[in-house]
Amino acid sequence: MTTQWQPGSSLSALRQRSRVFAELRQFFQQRQVMEVDVPLMSSATVTDHNIESIQARGAELAGYLQSSPEYFMKRLLAAGSGDIFSLGKAFRDGESGRRHNPEFTLLEWYRCDWNEHQLMDEVAELITALMPDIAVRRVSYADVFYQQLQVDPHLGELQVLRSLAVANASSSWADETRANCLDLLFSVVVEPKLDAGLVLVYDYPACQSALAERAEDSQGRLVSRRFEAFLNRVELANGYFELTDAVEQAARFAEDQLLRKDGGKPEVAADQRLLAAIEAGIPRCAGVALGVDRLLMQMVAAESLDQVMPFSWSRC
């Protein structure tokens, strides 16, 4: 008889999970950040060519399980919500493994009139509140990339990046885009060499801006005002100084759609309600999404998400 009816997580890890949920809520409640409850399903979804949404169909409807609460939260920001956070489920197709599950718990929050560096400070405060002895370091993408590969990720020639990608992966990378080469090199060369503890990497390449604003850094290079947090060399959170220009956002959605077409991926329409909200006026703000299950893995020294989730996909 199968034993897959049992939860993957131990009872002690489940209790820890419950405590962490309570502590996360307390952290934001003490700072007067309002919790919001947004839909898990929508008629629209993200156009990002690196994210595949799970389709949901009923007798009289068709939609998508949301890959994050971001679009709904930005609509709330445009409606005047002020600082908000969400702690709930998110879904992504084709993601299964030691650090991935198609259903996962995401903590996402937005701070009005803050920039990405202020939000990095708060991410550090949150993690050190849960893990008091953790070391914290902040470093630019360019510095940490150059340290391992001796190439400026912002100004280095594409052919050089392609050659490095081929050397670290396979010949199939010889014609890849700049963004994809940088993503590969960071994940296979840079990320494993990051310091232990919490490392906040900021000023990502402009070609990886997603929904972040772009600006010049201190050396005059165009960068995205985006950061990622790594906890003991595991990606934990992704944050932006949010783009608030509806025309620019529509253009980026169009770029995403071309990349999806070139990659043979299903067409995804841009979320017109989000664009309308941005046009109506989203306050200048910074936002971040943090993977709670990955955080719990670090806190209990687990080897896989299955050990910190009641039921991972293999048990469903």
VENSUL-V437060 format. One record per residue. N is the residue number from 1. RES is the residue in one letter. PSI is psi in degrees with one decimal (* if undefined). Layout:
n = <N	N>
res = <RES	RES>
psi = <PSI	PSI>
This chain:
n = <1	2	3	4	5	6	7	8	9	10	11	12	13	14	15	16	17	18	19	20	21	22	23	24	25	26	27	28	29	30	31	32	33	34	35	36	37	38	39	40	41	42	43	44	45	46	47	48	49	50	51	52	53	54	55	56	57	58	59	60	61	62	63	64	65	66	67	68	69	70	71	72	73	74	75	76	77	78	79	80	81	82	83	84	85	86	87	88	89	90	91	92	93	94	95	96	97	98	99	100	101	102	103	104	105	106	107	108	109	110	111	112	113	114	115	116	117	118	119	120	121	122	123	124	125	126	127	128	129	130	131	132	133	134	135	136	137	138	139	140	141	142	143	144	145	146	147	148	149	150	151	152	153	154	155	156	157	158	159	160	161	162	163	164	165	166	167	168	169	170	171	172	173	174	175	176	177	178	179	180	181	182	183	184	185	186	187	188	189	190	191	192	193	194	195	196	197	198	199	200	201	202	203	204	205	206	207	208	209	210	211	212	213	214	215	216	217	218	219	220	221	222	223	224	225	226	227	228	229	230	231	232	233	234	235	236	237	238	239	240	241	242	243	244	245	246	247	248	249	250	251	252	253	254	255	256	257	258	259	260	261	262	263	264	265	266	267	268	269	270	271	272	273	274	275	276	277	278	279	280	281	282	283	284	285	286	287	288	289	290	291	292	293	294	295	296	297	298	299	300	301	302	303	304	305	306	307	308	309	310	311	312	313	314	315	316>
res = <M	T	T	Q	W	Q	P	G	S	S	L	S	A	L	R	Q	R	S	R	V	F	A	E	L	R	Q	F	F	Q	Q	R	Q	V	M	E	V	D	V	P	L	M	S	S	A	T	V	T	D	H	N	I	E	S	I	Q	A	R	G	A	E	L	A	G	Y	L	Q	S	S	P	E	Y	F	M	K	R	L	L	A	A	G	S	G	D	I	F	S	L	G	K	A	F	R	D	G	E	S	G	R	R	H	N	P	E	F	T	L	L	E	W	Y	R	C	D	W	N	E	H	Q	L	M	D	E	V	A	E	L	I	T	A	L	M	P	D	I	A	V	R	R	V	S	Y	A	D	V	F	Y	Q	Q	L	Q	V	D	P	H	L	G	E	L	Q	V	L	R	S	L	A	V	A	N	A	S	S	S	W	A	D	E	T	R	A	N	C	L	D	L	L	F	S	V	V	V	E	P	K	L	D	A	G	L	V	L	V	Y	D	Y	P	A	C	Q	S	A	L	A	E	R	A	E	D	S	Q	G	R	L	V	S	R	R	F	E	A	F	L	N	R	V	E	L	A	N	G	Y	F	E	L	T	D	A	V	E	Q	A	A	R	F	A	E	D	Q	L	L	R	K	D	G	G	K	P	E	V	A	A	D	Q	R	L	L	A	A	I	E	A	G	I	P	R	C	A	G	V	A	L	G	V	D	R	L	L	M	Q	M	V	A	A	E	S	L	D	Q	V	M	P	F	S	W	S	R	C>
psi = <138.0	147.0	7.4	-3.2	-20.6	148.5	150.8	-28.6	143.4	163.4	-35.5	-37.7	-34.9	-38.9	-40.4	-41.7	-45.5	-41.6	-41.7	-40.9	-44.6	-40.7	-36.6	-45.6	-40.9	-39.8	-46.7	-33.3	-36.6	-22.2	13.3	36.9	124.0	132.7	136.1	149.6	108.1	162.0	148.6	-15.9	142.7	160.3	-15.1	165.7	-175.8	147.8	-10.4	124.2	-9.7	-2.3	129.4	123.0	154.2	124.7	143.2	129.0	139.7	-172.9	-32.7	15.9	160.0	133.0	-157.6	141.6	136.7	136.0	-14.5	165.4	8.6	-50.9	-42.0	-37.8	-36.3	-32.2	-35.2	-39.8	-42.7	-26.3	-0.3	24.3	-30.4	-162.9	130.1	156.5	156.4	135.9	105.7	-168.1	149.1	162.3	140.0	136.2	151.3	17.3	105.2	134.8	-165.7	-36.8	10.0	145.5	141.0	-24.4	129.1	167.8	128.0	134.5	120.8	136.8	157.2	137.1	115.9	141.4	23.1	155.1	179.0	-28.2	-36.6	-38.6	-35.4	-40.2	-42.7	-36.1	-44.9	-41.0	-40.7	-47.6	-40.5	-24.2	-33.8	-30.4	80.5	-27.6	6.2	138.3	144.5	132.9	144.5	133.1	148.0	152.6	-44.5	-43.7	-45.4	-31.3	-47.0	-35.3	-36.5	-28.6	-6.6	36.1	137.8	115.5	-21.4	-35.1	-12.1	145.6	145.0	-39.8	-33.8	-43.1	-39.9	-41.0	-41.1	-38.2	-42.5	-43.1	-29.1	-2.4	-92.1	172.3	-15.6	-13.2	3.0	-22.4	19.4	163.0	163.0	-46.0	-43.5	-39.0	-44.6	-41.5	-44.6	-50.7	-38.2	-43.0	-36.0	-22.3	-47.9	-50.9	-44.3	-15.6	3.4	156.7	154.9	160.7	-157.1	119.2	123.5	114.6	124.8	172.1	64.6	162.4	148.6	-28.7	-4.2	36.3	-32.0	-113.4	25.4	154.1	158.6	150.6	170.7	140.1	-172.1	-16.8	11.9	11.8	139.7	125.2	164.9	139.3	70.9	149.8	157.4	148.2	133.0	129.0	111.3	47.7	18.4	127.9	128.7	-39.9	154.6	121.9	156.0	151.3	111.0	138.7	130.2	13.9	112.6	-36.6	-45.5	-40.0	-41.8	-38.1	-38.1	-37.0	-41.1	-38.9	-43.2	-43.3	-36.8	-40.9	-38.4	-42.1	-46.1	-31.3	5.3	26.7	157.5	144.1	139.0	124.9	147.5	145.4	103.1	-29.0	-36.5	-45.6	-38.3	-37.3	-41.7	-41.2	-35.9	-28.4	99.1	134.1	152.0	125.4	167.6	141.3	155.8	145.7	132.8	130.4	108.7	-36.4	-40.0	-36.6	-44.6	-36.8	-43.5	-37.8	-30.4	9.3	45.4	153.7	-19.7	162.4	-30.7	-27.1	-9.3	-0.6	143.7	-49.2	107.1	174.1	-34.2	-16.3	3.9	*>
